[in-house]
Amino acid sequence: REENAILQADFYKDMFFHNHIPGILPFVQEQEENGYCYDITTKQSVAERYDVVKISLEQLQRLLRNIINIVDTGKKYLIDETDYVIRPECIFYAKDSEQVYLCCYPFFQKDLREQLIELIEYFMEKIDYSDSSAVVTVYELYMRCKKTSCDFSEILGVLNTAGAGLLEAEECRWTKTPESLSIEPEVEAELEEDCNEV
């Protein structure tokens, strides 16, 4: 596996230094011990943007769709989806637009679905709790991604229905704790049942 990672790193190095790939942070230079520097000039990380302000449903939909589009586009360049670093501090916005950029690290090799679960857990703390549809949507996304069979089409389906697919937002009852989002047991059971049927 280590040998494959080294070969992948050489492939990425040649490709990224000589090509502009949409949505991928460009490599600036290679560092020692398999490290890389990236150009984040005029960019702001997700962690920075939502450090204080809450993320709306529309912003969450746009961000996740952008991530999916970038990963899909990367397949044309033979980029392994396990080499994207899907962490709030490694996902960037262009400061003058909503364009999203991802960090691609050849030695990362972490399951993309697991990363998405961790990202959604992060947004459980950052979502705008005054928006009931946003709360339902982020929880539904979490439930879907926990399924080992979950794929991009299923995630996009949740984003396109904006939380209305499982139950009407106004019927959802929840409480927010400092640690996590908590939905009342009967509502959670309904969400789980619907997810398991897909």
C-alpha positions in Angstrom: 0.0 0.0 0.0 2.9 2.4 0.8 4.4 1.7 -2.6 1.1 2.5 -4.3 0.9 5.7 -2.3 4.4 6.8 -3.5 3.5 6.1 -7.1 0.2 8.0 -6.6 2.2 10.9 -5.1 4.5 11.0 -8.1 1.5 11.0 -10.5 -0.2 13.8 -8.6 3.0 15.9 -8.4 3.4 15.8 -12.2 -0.3 16.4 -12.8 -0.9 19.2 -10.3 2.2 21.1 -11.1 1.4 21.2 -14.8 -2.4 21.3 -14.9 -5.2 23.4 -13.5 -7.9 21.1 -12.1 -11.2 22.7 -11.2 -11.8 22.8 -7.5 -8.4 21.5 -6.4 -6.0 23.6 -4.4 -2.9 24.0 -6.5 0.4 22.6 -5.3 3.0 25.3 -4.8 6.0 23.1 -4.0 6.9 19.8 -2.6 8.3 19.6 1.0 10.5 17.0 2.7 8.9 13.8 4.1 6.1 13.6 1.6 4.7 17.0 2.5 3.1 19.6 0.1 2.4 23.3 0.2 -0.8 24.6 -1.3 -1.8 28.0 -2.6 -4.6 29.4 -0.4 -4.1 33.0 -1.4 -7.4 35.0 -1.2 -9.1 31.9 0.2 -10.9 31.2 3.5 -11.4 27.8 5.1 -14.8 26.5 6.1 -13.6 26.5 9.7 -12.8 30.2 9.5 -16.0 31.1 7.8 -18.3 29.4 10.2 -16.2 30.0 13.4 -18.8 32.4 14.6 -21.7 32.6 12.1 -24.1 29.7 11.6 -24.4 27.9 8.2 -27.8 28.1 6.5 -29.5 25.3 4.7 -28.8 27.0 1.3 -25.1 27.3 2.2 -24.9 23.7 3.3 -26.6 22.5 0.2 -24.3 24.5 -2.0 -21.1 23.4 -0.2 -21.9 19.7 -0.3 -23.0 19.9 -3.9 -19.7 21.6 -4.7 -17.7 18.9 -2.9 -19.5 16.2 -4.8 -19.0 17.9 -8.1 -15.2 18.4 -7.4 -14.8 14.7 -6.5 -16.8 13.6 -9.6 -14.7 15.9 -11.8 -11.5 14.5 -10.2 -12.4 11.0 -11.5 -11.6 12.3 -15.0 -8.1 13.0 -13.8 -7.8 9.6 -12.0 -7.8 11.2 -8.6 -8.5 8.6 -5.8 -11.4 9.8 -3.7 -9.7 8.7 -0.5 -7.0 11.3 -1.1 -9.3 14.3 -0.6 -9.0 15.9 2.8 -12.6 16.7 3.7 -12.1 18.6 6.9 -13.4 22.1 7.8 -9.9 23.5 8.0 -8.9 22.0 4.6 -12.0 23.0 2.6 -11.7 26.5 1.2 -13.9 29.2 -0.3 -12.6 31.8 -2.7 -13.1 35.0 -0.7 -14.8 36.9 -3.5 -17.2 34.0 -4.4 -18.8 30.8 -3.3 -16.3 28.7 -5.3 -15.1 25.8 -3.2 -11.6 24.2 -3.3 -10.5 20.9 -1.8 -7.1 19.8 -0.7 -5.8 16.6 -2.3 -3.1 14.8 -0.4 -1.6 11.6 -2.0 -0.8 9.9 1.3 -4.1 10.6 3.0 -6.1 7.6 1.8 -9.1 7.9 4.1 -12.5 6.6 3.3 -14.6 9.4 1.8 -17.9 8.4 3.4 -16.2 8.4 6.8 -14.9 11.9 6.2 -18.4 13.1 5.2 -19.8 11.7 8.4 -17.3 13.7 10.4 -18.0 16.8 8.3 -21.7 16.5 8.9 -21.1 16.0 12.6 -19.2 19.3 12.5 -22.2 21.0 10.8 -24.5 19.6 13.5 -22.9 22.2 15.7 -22.8 25.0 13.1 -26.3 24.7 11.6 -28.8 27.5 12.0 -31.2 26.1 14.6 -33.8 28.7 13.8 -34.3 26.9 10.4 -36.2 23.7 11.0 -35.6 22.4 7.5 -31.9 22.8 8.0 -31.9 20.8 11.2 -33.9 18.0 9.6 -31.7 18.0 6.6 -28.4 17.8 8.4 -29.7 15.0 10.6 -31.0 13.1 7.6 -27.6 13.5 5.9 -25.9 12.0 8.9 -28.3 9.0 9.0 -27.8 8.4 5.3 -24.0 8.6 5.4 -23.8 6.2 8.3 -25.1 3.5 5.9 -22.2 1.7 4.2 -24.2 1.6 0.9 -24.6 5.4 0.8 -23.4 7.1 -2.4 -23.4 10.6 -3.9 -26.9 10.1 -5.5 -28.4 9.4 -2.1 -26.8 12.5 -0.6 -27.9 14.6 -3.5 -31.4 13.3 -3.1 -31.5 14.5 0.5 -30.1 17.9 -0.5 -32.7 18.3 -3.3 -35.6 17.5 -1.0 -34.2 20.0 1.7 -35.4 17.9 4.6 -38.9 17.4 3.5 -38.4 13.9 2.2 -38.8 12.1 5.6 -41.2 14.3 7.4 -42.5 17.8 7.3 -40.1 20.2 9.0 -42.7 21.7 11.2 -43.5 18.3 12.6 -39.9 17.8 13.8 -39.2 18.4 17.5 -35.6 18.7 18.7 -33.4 20.0 21.4 -29.9 21.3 21.1 -27.2 20.3 23.6 -23.7 21.7 23.7 -22.3 18.4 22.5 -24.7 17.4 19.7 -28.1 17.6 18.0 -30.8 15.6 19.8 -34.0 14.7 18.2 -36.9 13.2 20.2 -36.9 9.4 20.1 -40.1 9.0 18.0 -38.9 11.4 15.4 -35.5 9.7 15.3 -37.1 6.3 14.8 -39.1 7.6 11.9 -35.9 8.9 10.3 -34.1 5.6 10.8 -37.0 3.6 9.4 -37.1 5.7 6.3 -33.4 5.5 5.8 -33.4 1.7 6.2 -36.0 1.4 3.5 -33.8 3.0 0.8 
